[in-house]
Amino acid sequence: MDHTTFAQLLRKWREKNHYSQRDAAEVLKVSKRSLENWEQERAMPQGFGLQAMLEIIQPKRKPK
């Protein structure tokens, strides 16, 4: 089972796309401070916001 945290997924997605924190925040339509807090595991997006962001940042799995 994969135990990747949201913070790790977010940082990996941002670095893979060569985004600064400011650029990533703009793509996700959140403040840079929110993104920083998420990457430092000081906070988490809630509800539909979390679901929407996971759809953007999660690596796509290939069908078996």
ZAGUBA-458027 format. One line per 3 residues: their letters; for each residue x, y, z of N, C-alpha, C. Coordinates in nm, 2 decimals, always signed. Atoms other than C-alpha are relative to their C-alpha. Example, Ala and Ser with C-alpha at 12.3 -4.5 7.8 and 13.67 -1.06 7.14 Angstrom:
BEGIN
AS	+0.09,-0.12,+0.00,+1.23,-0.45,+0.78,+0.09,+0.12,+0.00 | -0.09,-0.11,+0.00,+1.37,-0.11,+0.71,-0.08,+0.11,+0.08
***
This chain:
BEGIN
MDH	+0.08,-0.12,+0.00,+0.00,+0.00,+0.00,+0.09,+0.12,+0.00 | -0.08,-0.13,+0.01,+0.13,+0.35,-0.09,-0.05,+0.09,+0.11 | +0.03,-0.09,-0.11,+0.15,+0.58,+0.21,+0.05,+0.14,-0.03
TTF	-0.04,-0.13,+0.04,+0.23,+0.90,+0.02,-0.10,+0.10,+0.06 | +0.08,-0.10,-0.06,+0.11,+1.21,+0.20,-0.05,+0.10,-0.11 | +0.04,-0.10,+0.09,-0.08,+1.49,+0.04,+0.11,+0.10,-0.03
AQL	-0.12,-0.10,+0.02,+0.22,+1.72,+0.10,+0.10,-0.06,-0.10 | -0.10,+0.06,+0.09,+0.45,+1.47,-0.08,-0.06,+0.00,-0.14 | +0.06,+0.00,+0.13,+0.21,+1.44,-0.37,+0.00,+0.14,-0.06
LRK	+0.01,-0.14,+0.05,+0.17,+1.82,-0.40,+0.14,+0.04,-0.04 | -0.14,-0.04,+0.03,+0.55,+1.88,-0.39,+0.05,-0.07,-0.12 | -0.05,+0.08,+0.12,+0.62,+1.60,-0.64,-0.06,+0.06,-0.13
WRE	+0.07,-0.06,+0.12,+0.36,+1.74,-0.88,+0.06,+0.13,-0.04 | -0.05,-0.13,+0.02,+0.49,+2.09,-0.84,+0.14,+0.00,-0.07 | -0.13,+0.01,+0.05,+0.85,+1.99,-0.90,+0.01,-0.06,-0.14
KNH	+0.01,+0.07,+0.13,+0.76,+1.76,-1.19,-0.03,+0.10,-0.11 | +0.05,-0.10,+0.10,+0.59,+2.05,-1.37,+0.09,+0.13,+0.01 | -0.09,-0.11,+0.00,+0.88,+2.29,-1.28,-0.07,+0.13,+0.05
YSQ	+0.07,-0.12,-0.05,+0.64,+2.53,-1.09,+0.07,+0.05,+0.13 | -0.04,-0.05,-0.13,+0.75,+2.76,-0.82,-0.13,-0.01,+0.09 | +0.12,+0.01,-0.09,+0.52,+2.77,-0.52,-0.11,+0.10,-0.05
RDA	+0.09,-0.10,+0.05,+0.37,+3.09,-0.66,-0.08,-0.05,-0.12 | +0.07,+0.05,+0.12,+0.30,+2.94,-1.00,-0.10,-0.12,+0.03 | +0.09,+0.11,-0.03,+0.15,+2.62,-0.85,-0.12,+0.05,+0.07
AEV	+0.11,-0.06,-0.06,-0.07,+2.83,-0.63,-0.10,+0.06,-0.10 | +0.08,-0.06,+0.10,-0.20,+3.02,-0.93,-0.08,-0.11,-0.08 | +0.06,+0.11,+0.07,-0.27,+2.69,-1.12,-0.11,-0.06,+0.08
LKV	+0.10,+0.06,-0.09,-0.46,+2.55,-0.82,-0.10,+0.10,+0.05 | +0.10,-0.11,-0.04,-0.64,+2.89,-0.76,-0.01,+0.01,+0.15 | -0.01,-0.02,-0.14,-0.52,+2.92,-0.40,+0.11,+0.10,+0.03
SKR	-0.10,-0.09,-0.03,-0.30,+3.15,-0.21,+0.14,-0.07,+0.01 | -0.13,+0.06,-0.02,+0.08,+3.09,-0.20,+0.01,-0.05,+0.15 | -0.01,+0.04,-0.14,+0.05,+3.08,+0.18,-0.07,-0.13,+0.03
SLE	+0.07,+0.13,-0.01,-0.20,+2.80,+0.16,+0.08,-0.12,-0.05 | -0.08,+0.10,+0.06,+0.02,+2.60,-0.07,+0.12,-0.03,+0.09 | -0.11,+0.01,-0.09,+0.32,+2.66,+0.16,-0.04,-0.09,+0.12
NWE	+0.05,+0.07,-0.12,+0.12,+2.54,+0.46,-0.03,-0.15,-0.03 | +0.03,+0.14,+0.04,+0.01,+2.22,+0.27,+0.13,-0.08,-0.01 | -0.12,+0.07,+0.02,+0.36,+2.14,+0.17,+0.08,-0.03,+0.13
QER	-0.06,+0.02,-0.13,+0.48,+2.18,+0.53,-0.08,-0.08,+0.09 | +0.10,+0.08,-0.08,+0.19,+1.97,+0.66,-0.05,+0.07,+0.12 | +0.06,-0.08,-0.10,+0.07,+2.26,+0.87,-0.15,+0.01,-0.02
AMP	+0.14,-0.01,+0.03,-0.27,+2.24,+0.71,-0.03,-0.09,-0.12 | +0.05,+0.08,+0.12,-0.48,+2.05,+0.45,-0.12,+0.07,-0.06 | +0.13,-0.05,+0.06,-0.74,+2.16,+0.20,-0.11,-0.09,+0.05
QGF	+0.12,+0.07,-0.05,-1.09,+2.05,+0.30,-0.10,-0.02,-0.11 | +0.12,+0.03,+0.08,-1.39,+1.89,+0.13,+0.02,+0.00,-0.15 | -0.01,+0.01,+0.15,-1.44,+1.95,-0.24,+0.13,+0.06,-0.05
GLQ	-0.13,-0.06,+0.04,-1.12,+2.16,-0.25,+0.11,-0.11,-0.01 | -0.10,+0.10,-0.01,-0.91,+1.86,-0.15,-0.03,-0.10,-0.12 | +0.03,+0.09,+0.11,-1.09,+1.63,-0.40,+0.04,+0.06,-0.14
AML	-0.04,-0.06,+0.13,-1.04,+1.88,-0.69,+0.15,+0.00,-0.01 | -0.15,+0.00,+0.01,-0.67,+1.92,-0.61,+0.06,-0.14,-0.02 | -0.05,+0.13,+0.02,-0.62,+1.55,-0.59,-0.01,-0.04,-0.14
EII	+0.03,+0.04,+0.14,-0.77,+1.51,-0.93,+0.11,+0.07,-0.09 | -0.10,-0.07,+0.08,-0.51,+1.76,-1.06,+0.14,-0.05,+0.02 | -0.14,+0.03,-0.03,-0.20,+1.65,-0.88,+0.03,-0.15,+0.00
QPK	-0.03,+0.14,-0.01,-0.24,+1.27,-0.85,+0.05,-0.05,-0.13 | -0.04,+0.06,+0.12,-0.04,+1.07,-1.10,-0.11,-0.09,-0.06 | +0.10,+0.08,+0.06,-0.27,+0.90,-1.35,+0.05,-0.14,-0.01
RKP	-0.04,+0.14,+0.00,-0.27,+0.53,-1.32,-0.05,-0.07,-0.13 | +0.03,+0.07,+0.13,-0.26,+0.31,-1.63,-0.10,-0.11,+0.03 | +0.09,+0.12,-0.02,-0.55,+0.06,-1.66,+0.08,-0.13,-0.02
K	-0.07,+0.13,+0.01,-0.45,-0.30,-1.61,-0.05,-0.08,-0.12
***
